[in-house]
Amino acid sequence: MKKLLILILLSASFATYSQAKYDTLPNLPEHYATRLAKFKKEPVATGKIMFVGNSITEGGNWRKLLKDSSVMNRGISGDNTFGLLQRMDEIMRHKPSSIFLLIGVNDLSKDIPSERTIENIFAIVGRIRSASPKTKIFVQTLLPVNPSVKNFPTQFDKQEKITEINDQLKKYGGPLKYTFVNIHNHFLAKGVLDAKFTYDGLHLNAVGYNHWLAYLKKNGYL
């Protein structure tokens, strides 16, 4: 009953953003509610590195990868830009030293217009900036996908839209004063996500996460 109530309240909160023509709920609303409740129970830990996003972020064992037990993972599988906006208060209570943001591909899976996704990402940047001006903001590109890999979820076959969003993220990095991080091109092979980095054409495997981390370190982001 308690879980049902959480889901009803969650649905109501997202309805304020809905424009009827598209669905703004996270792809996995129960998981979203459970994980957010867990985050809210954690004590405040200020000044830490934080990774924020969806399943691609949640799937990274960032503490192990960075050999730093203080790193915070605020990825939630199935989350989209609407869901992330709803949980920014929980994120910003920690006033992280830096935030590595990667969000938006689940928006595309629901056919939410890329223009709205971009607006939401910029709103997220604004929330970070207003709540914690000293936090360094790293906005990472959406990763490429590879529809030829076995078990690829076809609703994510949106490479053209991915490119469109990434182009806008690059364009506005300077004006909005965030660091644009082009991980997309670092994962490409013949125009798609290199198969050696993924197990389903969308999500990363261990090789992919190590490749990601190496890129961030090589370019001085970490």
Contacts in CASP RR format, 6 or more apart in sequence:
PFRMAT RR
TARGET T0000
AUTHOR 0000-0000-0000
METHOD contacts of the structure
MODEL  1
MKKLLILILLSASFATYSQAKYDTLPNLPEHYATRLAKFKKEPVATGKIM
FVGNSITEGGNWRKLLKDSSVMNRGISGDNTFGLLQRMDEIMRHKPSSIF
LLIGVNDLSKDIPSERTIENIFAIVGRIRSASPKTKIFVQTLLPVNPSVK
NFPTQFDKQEKITEINDQLKKYGGPLKYTFVNIHNHFLAKGVLDAKFTYD
GLHLNAVGYNHWLAYLKKNGYL
3 30 0 8 1.000
3 33 0 8 1.000
6 33 0 8 1.000
6 37 0 8 1.000
7 29 0 8 1.000
7 30 0 8 1.000
7 33 0 8 1.000
10 25 0 8 1.000
10 29 0 8 1.000
10 32 0 8 1.000
10 33 0 8 1.000
11 25 0 8 1.000
11 29 0 8 1.000
13 86 0 8 1.000
14 24 0 8 1.000
14 25 0 8 1.000
14 82 0 8 1.000
14 83 0 8 1.000
14 86 0 8 1.000
17 24 0 8 1.000
17 82 0 8 1.000
17 85 0 8 1.000
18 24 0 8 1.000
22 110 0 8 1.000
22 111 0 8 1.000
22 112 0 8 1.000
22 113 0 8 1.000
23 110 0 8 1.000
23 112 0 8 1.000
24 80 0 8 1.000
24 82 0 8 1.000
24 83 0 8 1.000
24 110 0 8 1.000
24 112 0 8 1.000
25 82 0 8 1.000
26 32 0 8 1.000
26 76 0 8 1.000
26 78 0 8 1.000
26 79 0 8 1.000
26 80 0 8 1.000
26 82 0 8 1.000
26 83 0 8 1.000
26 106 0 8 1.000
27 77 0 8 1.000
27 78 0 8 1.000
27 79 0 8 1.000
27 80 0 8 1.000
27 106 0 8 1.000
27 109 0 8 1.000
27 110 0 8 1.000
28 76 0 8 1.000
28 77 0 8 1.000
28 78 0 8 1.000
31 76 0 8 1.000
31 77 0 8 1.000
31 78 0 8 1.000
32 76 0 8 1.000
32 78 0 8 1.000
32 79 0 8 1.000
32 83 0 8 1.000
35 58 0 8 1.000
35 75 0 8 1.000
35 76 0 8 1.000
36 76 0 8 1.000
36 87 0 8 1.000
36 90 0 8 1.000
39 74 0 8 1.000
39 87 0 8 1.000
39 90 0 8 1.000
40 90 0 8 1.000
44 93 0 8 1.000
44 94 0 8 1.000
45 70 0 8 1.000
45 72 0 8 1.000
45 94 0 8 1.000
46 94 0 8 1.000
46 95 0 8 1.000
46 96 0 8 1.000
47 94 0 8 1.000
47 95 0 8 1.000
47 96 0 8 1.000
47 97 0 8 1.000
48 70 0 8 1.000
48 71 0 8 1.000
48 72 0 8 1.000
48 94 0 8 1.000
48 96 0 8 1.000
48 97 0 8 1.000
49 62 0 8 1.000
49 66 0 8 1.000
49 68 0 8 1.000
49 70 0 8 1.000
49 71 0 8 1.000
49 72 0 8 1.000
49 96 0 8 1.000
49 97 0 8 1.000
49 98 0 8 1.000
49 100 0 8 1.000
49 222 0 8 1.000
50 71 0 8 1.000
50 72 0 8 1.000
50 73 0 8 1.000
50 74 0 8 1.000
50 91 0 8 1.000
50 94 0 8 1.000
50 96 0 8 1.000
50 98 0 8 1.000
50 99 0 8 1.000
50 100 0 8 1.000
51 57 0 8 1.000
51 60 0 8 1.000
51 62 0 8 1.000
51 71 0 8 1.000
51 72 0 8 1.000
51 73 0 8 1.000
51 74 0 8 1.000
51 75 0 8 1.000
51 99 0 8 1.000
51 100 0 8 1.000
51 102 0 8 1.000
52 74 0 8 1.000
52 75 0 8 1.000
52 84 0 8 1.000
52 91 0 8 1.000
52 99 0 8 1.000
52 100 0 8 1.000
52 101 0 8 1.000
52 102 0 8 1.000
52 103 0 8 1.000
53 74 0 8 1.000
53 75 0 8 1.000
53 76 0 8 1.000
53 79 0 8 1.000
53 84 0 8 1.000
53 101 0 8 1.000
53 102 0 8 1.000
53 103 0 8 1.000
54 75 0 8 1.000
54 76 0 8 1.000
54 77 0 8 1.000
54 78 0 8 1.000
54 79 0 8 1.000
54 80 0 8 1.000
54 102 0 8 1.000
54 103 0 8 1.000
54 104 0 8 1.000
54 105 0 8 1.000
54 106 0 8 1.000
55 75 0 8 1.000
55 76 0 8 1.000
55 77 0 8 1.000
55 78 0 8 1.000
55 79 0 8 1.000
55 203 0 8 1.000
56 102 0 8 1.000
56 105 0 8 1.000
56 143 0 8 1.000
56 203 0 8 1.000
56 204 0 8 1.000
57 73 0 8 1.000
57 74 0 8 1.000
57 75 0 8 1.000
57 100 0 8 1.000
57 102 0 8 1.000
58 73 0 8 1.000
58 75 0 8 1.000
58 76 0 8 1.000
58 77 0 8 1.000
59 73 0 8 1.000
59 75 0 8 1.000
59 77 0 8 1.000
59 203 0 8 1.000
59 204 0 8 1.000
59 209 0 8 1.000
60 73 0 8 1.000
60 204 0 8 1.000
60 209 0 8 1.000
61 209 0 8 1.000
62 71 0 8 1.000
62 73 0 8 1.000
63 69 0 8 1.000
63 70 0 8 1.000
63 71 0 8 1.000
63 73 0 8 1.000
65 209 0 8 1.000
65 210 0 8 1.000
65 213 0 8 1.000
66 213 0 8 1.000
66 222 0 8 1.000
72 94 0 8 1.000
72 96 0 8 1.000
74 87 0 8 1.000
74 90 0 8 1.000
74 91 0 8 1.000
76 87 0 8 1.000
78 106 0 8 1.000
79 103 0 8 1.000
79 106 0 8 1.000
80 103 0 8 1.000
80 104 0 8 1.000
80 106 0 8 1.000
80 107 0 8 1.000
80 110 0 8 1.000
80 112 0 8 1.000
80 117 0 8 1.000
81 103 0 8 1.000
81 104 0 8 1.000
81 107 0 8 1.000
81 112 0 8 1.000
81 116 0 8 1.000
81 117 0 8 1.000
81 120 0 8 1.000
81 121 0 8 1.000
81 124 0 8 1.000
82 107 0 8 1.000
82 120 0 8 1.000
84 103 0 8 1.000
84 120 0 8 1.000
84 124 0 8 1.000
85 120 0 8 1.000
85 123 0 8 1.000
85 124 0 8 1.000
85 127 0 8 1.000
88 124 0 8 1.000
88 127 0 8 1.000
88 128 0 8 1.000
88 131 0 8 1.000
91 99 0 8 1.000
92 127 0 8 1.000
92 128 0 8 1.000
92 131 0 8 1.000
92 132 0 8 1.000
95 131 0 8 1.000
95 132 0 8 1.000
95 134 0 8 1.000
95 135 0 8 1.000
96 132 0 8 1.000
96 135 0 8 1.000
97 134 0 8 1.000
97 135 0 8 1.000
97 136 0 8 1.000
98 135 0 8 1.000
98 136 0 8 1.000
98 137 0 8 1.000
98 138 0 8 1.000
99 128 0 8 1.000
99 135 0 8 1.000
99 136 0 8 1.000
99 137 0 8 1.000
99 138 0 8 1.000
100 138 0 8 1.000
100 140 0 8 1.000
100 181 0 8 1.000
100 216 0 8 1.000
100 221 0 8 1.000
101 121 0 8 1.000
101 124 0 8 1.000
101 125 0 8 1.000
101 137 0 8 1.000
101 138 0 8 1.000
101 139 0 8 1.000
101 140 0 8 1.000
102 140 0 8 1.000
102 141 0 8 1.000
102 142 0 8 1.000
102 143 0 8 1.000
102 183 0 8 1.000
103 121 0 8 1.000
103 124 0 8 1.000
104 117 0 8 1.000
104 121 0 8 1.000
104 142 0 8 1.000
104 165 0 8 1.000
105 142 0 8 1.000
105 143 0 8 1.000
105 145 0 8 1.000
105 156 0 8 1.000
105 158 0 8 1.000
105 162 0 8 1.000
105 202 0 8 1.000
107 114 0 8 1.000
107 116 0 8 1.000
107 117 0 8 1.000
107 120 0 8 1.000
108 114 0 8 1.000
108 117 0 8 1.000
108 156 0 8 1.000
108 158 0 8 1.000
108 161 0 8 1.000
108 162 0 8 1.000
108 165 0 8 1.000
109 153 0 8 1.000
109 155 0 8 1.000
109 156 0 8 1.000
109 158 0 8 1.000
114 161 0 8 1.000
114 164 0 8 1.000
114 165 0 8 1.000
114 168 0 8 1.000
117 165 0 8 1.000
118 165 0 8 1.000
118 168 0 8 1.000
118 169 0 8 1.000
121 139 0 8 1.000
121 165 0 8 1.000
121 169 0 8 1.000
122 172 0 8 1.000
122 176 0 8 1.000
125 137 0 8 1.000
125 139 0 8 1.000
125 176 0 8 1.000
125 178 0 8 1.000
126 176 0 8 1.000
128 135 0 8 1.000
128 137 0 8 1.000
129 135 0 8 1.000
129 137 0 8 1.000
129 177 0 8 1.000
136 179 0 8 1.000
137 177 0 8 1.000
137 178 0 8 1.000
137 179 0 8 1.000
138 178 0 8 1.000
138 179 0 8 1.000
138 181 0 8 1.000
138 221 0 8 1.000
139 169 0 8 1.000
139 173 0 8 1.000
139 178 0 8 1.000
139 179 0 8 1.000
139 180 0 8 1.000
139 181 0 8 1.000
140 181 0 8 1.000
140 183 0 8 1.000
141 165 0 8 1.000
141 166 0 8 1.000
141 169 0 8 1.000
141 170 0 8 1.000
141 180 0 8 1.000
141 181 0 8 1.000
141 182 0 8 1.000
141 183 0 8 1.000
141 184 0 8 1.000
141 185 0 8 1.000
142 162 0 8 1.000
142 165 0 8 1.000
142 166 0 8 1.000
142 184 0 8 1.000
143 162 0 8 1.000
143 183 0 8 1.000
143 184 0 8 1.000
143 187 0 8 1.000
143 193 0 8 1.000
143 204 0 8 1.000
144 159 0 8 1.000
144 162 0 8 1.000
144 184 0 8 1.000
144 187 0 8 1.000
144 188 0 8 1.000
144 191 0 8 1.000
144 192 0 8 1.000
144 193 0 8 1.000
145 152 0 8 1.000
145 156 0 8 1.000
145 157 0 8 1.000
145 158 0 8 1.000
145 159 0 8 1.000
145 162 0 8 1.000
145 192 0 8 1.000
145 193 0 8 1.000
145 201 0 8 1.000
145 202 0 8 1.000
146 152 0 8 1.000
146 192 0 8 1.000
146 193 0 8 1.000
146 194 0 8 1.000
146 195 0 8 1.000
146 198 0 8 1.000
146 201 0 8 1.000
146 202 0 8 1.000
147 154 0 8 1.000
147 157 0 8 1.000
147 192 0 8 1.000
147 201 0 8 1.000
148 192 0 8 1.000
148 195 0 8 1.000
149 193 0 8 1.000
149 195 0 8 1.000
149 198 0 8 1.000
149 199 0 8 1.000
149 200 0 8 1.000
149 201 0 8 1.000
150 200 0 8 1.000
151 199 0 8 1.000
151 200 0 8 1.000
151 201 0 8 1.000
152 200 0 8 1.000
152 201 0 8 1.000
152 202 0 8 1.000
153 200 0 8 1.000
153 202 0 8 1.000
156 202 0 8 1.000
159 191 0 8 1.000
159 192 0 8 1.000
162 184 0 8 1.000
166 182 0 8 1.000
166 184 0 8 1.000
169 180 0 8 1.000
170 180 0 8 1.000
170 182 0 8 1.000
173 179 0 8 1.000
173 180 0 8 1.000
174 180 0 8 1.000
179 221 0 8 1.000
181 216 0 8 1.000
181 219 0 8 1.000
181 221 0 8 1.000
183 212 0 8 1.000
183 215 0 8 1.000
183 216 0 8 1.000
186 211 0 8 1.000
186 212 0 8 1.000
186 215 0 8 1.000
187 193 0 8 1.000
187 194 0 8 1.000
187 197 0 8 1.000
187 208 0 8 1.000
187 211 0 8 1.000
187 212 0 8 1.000
188 194 0 8 1.000
189 195 0 8 1.000
189 196 0 8 1.000
193 201 0 8 1.000
193 202 0 8 1.000
195 201 0 8 1.000
196 207 0 8 1.000
196 208 0 8 1.000
197 204 0 8 1.000
197 205 0 8 1.000
197 207 0 8 1.000
197 208 0 8 1.000
197 211 0 8 1.000
198 204 0 8 1.000
198 205 0 8 1.000
198 208 0 8 1.000
199 205 0 8 1.000
204 212 0 8 1.000
213 222 0 8 1.000
216 222 0 8 1.000
END
